[in-house]
């Protein structure tokens, strides 16, 4: 699985997107994330593991207690995702412009 595939896989889950949304506003403790998303700490731990494994988040400190760890977003996977989205947008912009030009040519040929 490529990094981009792993990123999409991790972000496919609404809870993990919720974690990302909360962390966009600044680092948070794992327990705070669980409380704010209304879930158990063990469930949050599983979601954070997926996010850590894909490189989307990382603990901000060296605390051995997972409940007290403060998590933060890592920029690299989001930069890769942004580049991919920009490439897709560029492709569709060109395709739609070509389609528009084609439609206008066809329309011009039909006019009496």
C-alpha positions in Angstrom: 0.0 0.0 0.0 1.4 3.4 -1.0 1.5 6.3 1.5 -1.4 7.9 -0.3 -3.4 4.7 -0.2 -2.7 4.5 3.6 -3.7 8.1 4.0 -7.0 7.6 2.2 -7.6 4.4 4.2 -7.1 6.1 7.5 -9.2 9.1 6.5 -12.1 6.9 5.3 -13.2 6.5 8.9 -15.3 9.3 10.3 -13.9 9.0 13.8 -10.3 9.4 12.5 -11.4 12.4 10.4 -12.8 13.8 13.7 -9.5 13.3 15.4 -7.8 15.1 12.5 -10.3 18.0 12.8 -9.7 18.4 16.5 -5.9 18.3 16.0 -6.1 21.0 13.3 -6.8 23.3 16.2 -3.7 22.2 18.2 -2.2 19.2 20.0 -4.5 17.3 22.3 -4.2 14.5 24.9 -5.5 11.1 23.8 -8.0 11.2 26.7 -9.3 14.6 25.5 -9.8 13.3 22.0 -11.8 10.3 23.3 -13.9 12.6 25.5 -14.6 15.1 22.7 -15.6 12.4 20.3 -17.7 10.5 22.9 -15.8 7.2 22.8 -13.9 5.0 25.1 -10.2 5.4 25.6 -9.3 1.9 24.2 -11.3 2.7 21.1 -9.5 6.0 20.7 -6.2 4.2 21.2 -7.0 1.9 18.2 -7.9 4.9 16.0 -4.7 6.8 17.1 -2.6 3.7 16.3 -4.0 3.7 12.7 -3.2 7.4 12.4 0.3 7.0 13.8 1.0 4.0 11.5 0.0 6.1 8.5 2.2 9.0 9.7 -0.7 11.4 10.0 -0.2 12.0 13.7 2.6 11.5 16.3 3.0 11.9 20.0 4.3 15.3 20.8 6.4 14.1 23.8 8.1 11.0 25.2 5.6 10.2 27.9 5.2 6.4 28.3 1.6 6.7 29.5 -0.5 6.5 26.3 -3.5 8.2 28.1 -1.3 11.2 28.8 0.3 11.4 25.4 -0.3 14.6 23.5 -0.8 14.1 19.8 -0.2 16.5 16.9 -0.6 16.4 13.2 2.3 15.7 10.9 2.4 17.8 7.7 4.0 15.4 5.2 1.1 13.1 4.4 -1.2 16.1 4.1 1.2 17.7 1.7 1.3 14.6 -0.4 -2.5 14.4 -0.4 -2.7 18.1 -1.4 -0.3 17.5 -4.3 -2.4 14.6 -5.5 -5.6 16.6 -5.3 -4.0 19.5 -7.2 -2.9 17.0 -9.9 -6.5 15.7 -10.2 -7.9 19.2 -10.2 -5.5 20.2 -12.9 -6.4 17.2 -15.0 -10.2 17.9 -14.7 -9.7 21.6 -15.4 -8.0 20.7 -18.7 -10.5 18.0 -19.6 -13.5 20.3 -18.9 -11.9 23.1 -20.9 -11.4 20.7 -23.8 -15.0 19.5 -23.6 -16.3 23.1 -23.5 -14.2 24.0 -26.6 -15.5 20.8 -28.4 -19.1 21.6 -27.5 -18.7 25.2 -28.7 -17.3 24.0 -32.0 -20.2 21.6 -32.5 -22.7 24.3 -31.6 -21.1 26.6 -34.1 -21.3 24.0 -36.9 -25.1 23.6 -36.3 -25.9 27.3 -36.5 -27.7 28.3 -39.8 
